[in-house]
Amino acid sequence: MSNRVWRWVAACALAVSAVGQMARGEPAPGGVKSAIFVSSSFASLERLDPIVAKLGMKPGQDPFTQMIEGLPFTGPRSLDRSLPFAMFMVAGDEVGEQNQAFFAAPVKANIAPLQMLIDQGGKVVEGHDDTVLVNNFPLRRTANYLLLGGTAATIIVPTEESLAVPFKADKTLLAAARVDIDTARRWAPKKFDAFVKSINKEQANPAGGKIVDDLARKAISSLDLQILVDEPKDQATLRMRTEPAALAKATTQYPRPGLPAECFGRVDYAYPAEKSGPALASLLYALYEIGGEKAPDQEMAAKAKAVMGDASQFVGEAMSFGVAPADGGVVIYGVAQYAKEIDLEGLLTRLEEDTKKAEPGTIWNKESYADAGATVTRLIIETREKNRTYIDLLKKGKGVYMTLGQSEAKTVGKLAGLPPAAGQIDKLIAVEVDAAGFSKVVAGMPDSNVPAEAKKLIAQMFQKGTISLTAASDGAGIIVELKAPMSALIQAIGVAINAK
């Protein structure tokens, strides 16, 4: 959570604490435009307690419990730990800092009854008998909840049923959140503009700022997040959906090619090449721009775009990559599947010519050898720093098999002879990583490449199980799912807490 959000939460908590004085106040002035643009909820404190315990905290030591039960009108053991709880954020250019967030806290029947709030100075909001204002600070008491903070217009929106429904439908759902970016744009245009500009200032050059600007102002209208936990299977899932994102689907289903057994990681990708090629070229160039200390001049930009365009021509309708250990480093295995045969030699010639123009110090050698009854093209690329990379390519029908690494070993023929793996490539992208295998490879790398402290953290976080990431289109948006062992997630949270 950003420092800005934490400041809002802290301001709300301080304001709630001040309500304990129960000084009489006037209702909030009318006409303040506001709307909820972030809603986040958790299944219950009971569901969180086992996770909190694994982080070394006892039940009741979590931040939410500490804040709510520390208020003057609640007290210890006032929360009902079996019900969902929630936090909301409010958009509005005229909304004050103490009103930019509010909470829905499940409390026991005898805690902060509405009449007590009225007797001590709360003014009932017209048309909403369960809501009062104290010094322009809203409080709402429903049968099972105490809602506090926000504005009078927003605190009346959540219902007890709306808080409970998501968790009734899926028992593995631990938390859910929705960020309605369109609402933030509409209801707080000045604050939203200032927020985007503040992020742009942090970018190294104008290219990064433009990407941020396009994403925030145009590209995404909403973001939905879910955390699902299946304790018996020791599996946690982070699911994210963005909208709009109407993507085309690959016109042909391609088989998942076989990859060497020693691969600890695998990536499969499928998307129409005529769309993904130009998109990849744009992405590579954007990364090139962002990575520089300043924007490239016109000549360098043209040379870089030519290289990125050449590289994008290698993109097939389906792409698969595997990563395996090799000589203290890794080797990458790749299989590209095309709708029609490509002119591999022609593409390589153009890429070589344009690369040498963009990076004059690069040494590019090309040779060939026979393997698996076919001719393999080997590229030996040496940078100014004298680092060598070997790329072997073998064309077979409408596919191209490739290996990439710093080892001279010739293994692309073995790759081309492997039988297909089970299943089809049916998602935009699918990533699988064997946690223990990844950790083992990192541990074997020189400390000059991976510092010892980083190796230690990776060893703690990646101990067992499989980590997977998928992305697919549902017609209107993109759904991204990250699955990992729950134990790895606990380790990651613990590392993050200790780092702070």
C-alpha positions in Angstrom: 0.0 0.0 0.0 1.4 3.4 -0.9 2.5 6.0 1.6 -0.3 8.2 0.4 -2.9 5.5 1.3 -1.4 4.9 4.7 -1.6 8.7 5.4 -5.3 8.6 4.6 -5.8 5.6 6.8 -3.8 7.2 9.6 -5.8 10.5 9.3 -9.0 8.5 9.4 -7.9 6.7 12.5 -6.9 9.9 14.3 -10.2 11.5 13.5 -12.0 8.5 14.8 -10.0 8.7 18.0 -11.0 12.3 18.4 -14.7 11.3 18.2 -14.2 9.8 21.7 -14.4 13.4 23.0 -18.0 13.5 21.4 -18.0 17.3 21.1 -21.1 18.5 19.4 -20.6 19.4 15.7 -22.7 20.6 12.8 -23.6 18.3 9.9 -21.2 18.3 6.9 -22.0 21.0 4.5 -24.2 19.9 1.6 -23.1 19.6 -2.0 -19.7 17.9 -1.3 -19.4 15.5 -4.3 -18.0 12.1 -3.3 -18.1 8.5 -4.3 -16.4 5.2 -3.4 -13.6 4.3 -5.8 -11.8 1.6 -3.8 -13.5 -1.1 -1.9 -11.6 -3.9 -0.1 -12.9 -6.6 2.2 -11.6 -9.7 4.1 -13.5 -12.9 4.8 -13.0 -12.5 8.6 -10.4 -12.0 11.3 -10.8 -15.6 12.1 -9.6 -16.5 8.6 -6.6 -14.2 9.0 -5.6 -15.4 12.5 -3.7 -18.5 11.3 -1.7 -16.4 8.7 -1.0 -13.7 11.4 0.2 -16.5 13.7 2.7 -17.8 11.1 4.1 -14.3 11.0 4.8 -14.4 14.7 1.8 -12.4 15.9 -1.0 -13.5 18.2 -4.7 -13.1 17.4 -5.6 -9.4 18.0 -2.2 -8.1 17.1 -3.1 -7.3 13.5 -3.3 -3.6 12.5 -7.1 -3.6 12.0 -7.9 -5.1 15.4 -5.4 -2.7 17.1 -7.0 0.3 15.5 -10.6 -0.5 16.0 -10.3 -1.9 19.5 -8.1 1.0 20.5 -11.0 3.5 20.1 -12.6 5.1 23.2 -16.0 3.7 22.5 -15.1 0.2 21.5 -12.4 -1.4 23.7 -10.7 -4.8 23.9 -12.5 -7.9 22.4 -15.2 -5.7 20.9 -14.9 -7.1 17.3 -16.8 -10.0 16.0 -14.0 -12.0 14.5 -16.3 -14.3 12.5 -17.7 -11.7 10.1 -16.2 -10.0 7.1 -14.6 -6.5 7.5 -13.8 -3.9 4.9 -12.1 -0.7 4.0 -13.2 1.9 1.5 -11.6 4.9 -0.1 -13.5 8.0 -1.3 -13.0 10.2 -4.3 -13.9 13.9 -4.4 -12.0 17.1 -5.0 -13.7 18.7 -2.0 -13.3 15.7 0.4 -11.0 16.5 3.3 -8.1 14.2 4.2 -9.8 12.7 7.3 -12.8 11.7 5.1 -10.9 10.0 2.3 -11.2 6.5 3.9 -13.7 4.6 6.0 -14.0 1.2 7.6 -16.8 -1.4 8.2 -15.9 -3.1 11.4 -18.0 -6.1 12.7 -18.7 -5.4 16.4 -20.6 -7.1 19.1 -24.2 -6.1 19.9 -23.3 -4.0 23.0 -20.5 -2.0 21.4 -21.2 1.6 20.4 -25.0 1.5 20.2 -26.5 4.2 18.0 -28.3 5.9 20.9 -25.1 6.3 22.8 -23.6 8.1 19.7 -26.7 10.4 19.5 -26.7 11.1 23.3 -23.1 12.2 23.1 -23.6 14.7 20.3 -24.1 12.8 17.1 -26.5 14.5 14.6 -28.6 12.0 12.7 -28.2 12.3 8.9 -31.5 13.2 7.3 -33.1 10.1 5.7 -30.6 7.7 7.3 -31.6 6.9 10.9 -28.6 4.6 11.4 -26.0 7.3 10.6 -24.7 10.3 12.6 -22.2 13.1 12.2 -19.8 14.1 14.9 -17.7 17.2 14.0 -18.6 16.4 10.4 -17.2 12.9 10.9 -19.7 10.1 9.9 -20.5 7.1 12.0 -23.0 4.4 11.1 -24.3 1.6 13.3 -26.1 -1.3 11.7 -27.1 -4.6 13.3 -23.6 -6.1 13.2 -21.3 -3.3 12.0 -19.8 0.0 13.0 -18.9 2.0 10.0 -16.7 5.0 10.6 -15.1 7.7 8.3 -15.7 8.7 4.8 -18.5 11.1 3.9 -22.2 11.0 4.7 -22.9 10.2 1.0 -20.5 7.2 0.9 -20.8 5.6 4.4 -24.5 4.8 3.7 -23.7 2.8 0.6 -22.4 -0.6 1.9 -24.9 -3.1 3.2 -24.2 -6.1 5.4 -25.4 -8.4 2.6 -23.0 -6.8 0.1 -20.1 -7.5 2.5 -21.0 -11.1 3.0 -22.0 -12.2 -0.5 -18.5 -12.7 -2.1 -17.4 -15.0 0.8 -20.5 -17.1 0.7 -20.0 -17.9 -3.0 -16.4 -19.1 -2.6 -15.1 -20.5 0.7 -11.5 -20.2 -0.4 -11.8 -16.4 -0.9 -9.8 -14.6 1.7 -9.9 -11.0 0.4 -11.4 -9.0 -2.5 -10.8 -5.5 -3.8 -12.1 -3.3 -6.6 -10.4 -0.1 -7.8 -12.8 1.9 -10.0 -10.4 4.2 -11.8 -13.3 5.8 -13.9 -14.9 6.9 -10.7 -11.7 8.5 -9.5 -11.4 10.3 -12.8 -15.0 11.6 -12.7 -15.4 12.5 -9.1 -11.9 13.9 -8.3 -10.5 15.2 -11.6 -8.1 17.7 -9.9 -6.7 15.2 -7.4 -6.5 12.5 -10.0 -4.6 14.9 -12.3 -2.2 15.9 -9.5 -1.7 12.2 -8.6 -0.7 11.2 -12.2 1.6 14.2 -12.5 3.3 13.3 -9.3 4.1 9.8 -10.6 5.3 11.2 -13.9 7.9 13.3 -12.1 9.5 10.1 -10.8 10.1 8.8 -14.3 13.7 9.0 -15.6 12.6 10.5 -19.0 9.4 11.5 -20.8 8.8 8.0 -22.3 8.1 6.5 -18.9 5.8 9.4 -18.0 3.8 9.0 -21.3 3.3 5.2 -20.5 2.1 6.0 -17.0 -0.1 8.8 -18.3 -1.8 6.6 -21.0 -2.4 3.8 -18.5 -3.9 6.0 -15.8 -5.9 8.3 -18.0 -7.1 6.1 -20.8 -6.1 2.4 -20.9 -7.7 1.0 -17.7 -11.2 1.8 -16.3 -11.2 -0.7 -13.4 -9.1 -3.3 -11.5 -10.4 -6.2 -9.5 -8.3 -8.3 -7.1 -9.0 -11.5 -5.2 -6.9 -13.5 -2.8 -7.9 -17.2 -2.5 -6.4 -19.6 0.0 -6.8 -23.3 0.0 -5.2 -24.4 3.3 -5.4 -28.2 2.8 -3.6 -27.9 -0.5 -1.2 -25.2 0.8 -2.1 -23.0 -2.2 -2.7 -19.3 -2.5 -4.1 -17.6 -5.6 -3.9 -14.0 -6.5 -6.4 -13.2 -9.2 -6.5 -9.8 -11.0 -8.8 -8.6 -13.7 -8.4 -5.4 -15.7 -11.0 -3.8 -18.0 -11.3 -2.9 -20.8 -9.0 -5.2 -22.7 -10.7 -6.9 -25.6 -8.0 -9.1 -27.0 -8.1 -11.3 -30.1 -7.6 -15.0 -29.7 -5.1 -17.2 -31.6 -7.0 -18.6 -34.6 -5.3 -22.0 -34.3 -4.8 -24.2 -31.2 -1.1 -25.1 -31.0 0.3 -28.1 -29.1 2.6 -27.5 -26.1 6.0 -28.6 -27.3 8.2 -30.9 -25.3 11.0 -29.2 -23.3 14.0 -30.9 -21.6 13.2 -32.5 -18.2 15.9 -30.4 -16.5 13.9 -27.2 -17.1 12.8 -25.6 -13.8 10.7 -22.9 -15.6 8.4 -22.9 -18.6 6.6 -20.1 -20.5 3.9 -20.7 -23.2 2.4 -17.9 -25.2 -0.3 -17.7 -27.9 -1.6 -14.6 -29.8 -2.1 -13.6 -33.4 1.4 -12.8 -34.7 0.2 -9.9 -36.9 -0.9 -8.2 -33.7 1.7 -9.4 -31.2 4.7 -8.6 -33.4 4.1 -4.8 -33.6 3.0 -4.8 -30.0 6.3 -6.5 -28.9 8.3 -4.0 -31.0 6.5 -1.1 -29.3 7.0 -2.7 -25.9 10.8 -3.3 -26.5 11.3 0.2 -27.6 9.4 1.6 -24.7 11.6 -0.4 -22.3 14.6 0.8 -24.2 13.5 4.4 -23.7 12.6 4.0 -20.1 15.9 2.4 -19.3 17.9 5.3 -20.6 18.9 8.3 -18.5 17.4 10.5 -21.2 15.3 10.2 -24.3 17.4 9.0 -27.3 18.0 11.5 -30.2 16.2 11.0 -33.5 19.0 9.0 -35.1 19.4 6.6 -32.2 15.6 6.2 -31.9 15.4 5.2 -35.5 18.2 2.6 -35.2 16.7 1.2 -32.0 13.2 0.9 -33.6 14.7 -1.0 -36.5 16.3 -3.6 -34.2 13.1 -4.0 -32.2 11.1 -4.3 -35.4 13.5 -7.0 -36.7 13.3 -8.9 -33.3 9.5 -8.8 -33.4 9.5 -10.7 -36.7 10.5 -13.8 -34.9 7.3 -13.8 -32.9 5.1 -16.8 -33.9 1.4 -17.5 -33.3 2.6 -19.6 -30.3 5.9 -19.4 -28.4 7.3 -21.7 -25.7 10.4 -21.2 -23.6 12.1 -23.3 -20.9 14.9 -22.4 -18.5 17.4 -24.9 -17.3 20.7 -24.8 -15.3 24.0 -24.8 -17.2 27.6 -24.2 -16.1 26.7 -21.9 -13.2 24.1 -20.0 -15.2 21.1 -20.9 -17.3 20.3 -22.0 -20.8 17.0 -20.9 -22.5 15.2 -23.4 -24.8 12.6 -21.9 -27.2 10.1 -23.2 -29.8 8.3 -20.8 -32.1 5.3 -22.0 -34.1 4.1 -20.1 -37.1 1.1 -20.0 -39.3 3.4 -20.2 -42.3 7.0 -20.8 -43.0 9.4 -17.9 -42.4 12.5 -16.7 -44.1 14.8 -17.4 -41.2 18.1 -16.5 -42.9 16.6 -13.2 -44.3 15.4 -12.2 -40.8 18.8 -12.9 -39.3 20.6 -10.9 -41.9 18.5 -7.8 -41.3 18.8 -8.2 -37.5 22.6 -8.4 -37.8 22.8 -5.4 -40.0 20.5 -3.2 -37.8 22.1 -4.4 -34.5 25.6 -3.4 -35.7 24.2 0.0 -36.7 22.6 0.6 -33.3 25.6 -0.9 -31.3 28.7 -0.5 -33.4 30.9 -2.3 -30.7 28.9 -5.5 -31.0 30.7 -8.4 -32.7 28.3 -10.8 -34.5 29.6 -14.1 -35.9 27.4 -16.5 -37.8 28.3 -20.2 -38.5 26.4 -23.4 -39.1 26.6 -27.1 -38.2 24.5 -30.3 -38.8 22.4 -31.8 -36.0 19.2 -34.0 -36.0 19.4 -34.3 -39.8 19.1 -30.5 -40.2 21.3 -27.4 -40.5 21.6 -25.4 -37.4 22.5 -21.7 -37.6 24.7 -20.5 -34.7 25.0 -16.8 -33.8 27.9 -15.8 -31.5 27.3 -12.3 -30.2 30.1 -10.6 -28.2 29.4 -7.3 -26.5 31.9 -4.5 -25.8 32.4 -6.1 -22.3 33.6 -9.3 -24.1 30.5 -11.3 -22.9 29.6 -14.0 -25.3 26.1 -15.3 -26.0 25.4 -18.4 -28.2 22.1 -18.6 -30.0 21.4 -21.8 -32.0 18.4 -21.9 -34.4 17.0 -24.9 -36.2 14.1 -24.5 -38.7 11.8 -27.5 -38.9 8.6 -27.1 -41.1 6.6 -24.1 -39.7 8.5 -24.1 -36.5 11.9 -22.8 -35.3 13.7 -24.4 -32.4 16.3 -22.4 -30.5 18.7 -22.3 -27.6 20.3 -19.3 -25.9 23.0 -19.2 -23.3 26.7 -18.6 -22.6 27.6 -22.3 -23.0 29.0 -23.6 -26.2 27.0 -26.9 -25.8 25.0 -27.9 -28.9 21.6 -29.1 -27.6 19.0 -27.6 -30.1 18.8 -30.9 -32.0 17.8 -32.7 -28.8 15.1 -30.1 -28.3 13.7 -30.6 -31.8 13.5 -34.3 -31.3 11.4 -34.2 -28.1 7.7 -35.4 -28.2 5.0 -32.9 -27.5 4.0 -32.2 -24.0 0.4 -32.8 -22.9 -2.3 -30.2 -23.7 -2.7 -27.2 -25.9 -1.5 -23.6 -25.6 -4.8 -22.0 -24.8 -3.9 -18.9 -22.8 -2.4 -15.6 -23.7 0.5 -16.6 -21.5 1.2 -19.4 -19.0 4.3 -19.5 -16.7 5.3 -22.4 -14.5 8.3 -22.4 -12.1 9.5 -25.2 -9.9 10.3 -23.4 -6.7 13.0 -25.7 -5.4 14.6 -26.0 -8.8 14.7 -22.2 -9.2 16.2 -21.8 -5.7 18.9 -24.4 -6.4 20.0 -22.7 -9.6 20.2 -19.3 -8.0 22.2 -20.8 -5.1 24.8 -22.1 -7.6 25.3 -18.8 -9.3 28.4 -16.7 -8.6 27.9 -14.0 -5.8 28.9 -11.4 -8.4 25.7 -12.2 -10.3 23.4 -12.8 -7.3 24.4 -11.3 -3.9 24.6 -13.8 -1.0 21.8 -12.0 0.8 19.5 -12.2 -2.2 20.3 -16.0 -2.4 19.3 -16.4 1.3 15.9 -14.6 0.7 15.2 -16.7 -2.4 16.0 -19.9 -0.5 13.5 -18.9 2.2 10.8 -18.0 -0.2 11.2 -20.8 -2.8 11.3 -24.1 -0.9 8.7 -26.4 -2.5 5.8 -26.6 -4.9 5.1 -24.9 -8.2 4.5 -21.2 -8.9 2.3 -20.5 -11.9 1.2 -17.3 -13.7 -1.5 -17.2 -16.4 -3.1 -14.4 -18.4 -6.2 -14.8 -20.6 -8.9 -12.7 -22.1 -12.6 -13.1 -21.2 -13.7 -10.9 -24.1 -14.0 -7.7 -22.1 -11.0 -7.8 -19.9 -7.7 -9.6 -19.0 -7.7 -12.1 -16.1 -4.3 -12.7 -14.5 -3.8 -15.5 -12.0 -0.7 -16.1 -9.8 -0.7 -19.4 -7.9 2.0 -20.3 -5.3 2.4 -22.4 -2.2 0.8 -20.7 0.8 4.1 -21.3 2.7 6.0 -19.3 0.1 3.5 -16.4 0.4 3.9 -16.4 4.2 7.7 -16.3 3.7 7.4 -13.4 1.2 5.2 -11.4 3.6 7.6 -12.1 6.5 10.5 -10.9 4.4 8.7 -7.7 3.4 7.8 -7.0 7.0 11.4 -7.6 8.2 12.8 -5.4 5.4 10.7 -2.5 6.7 
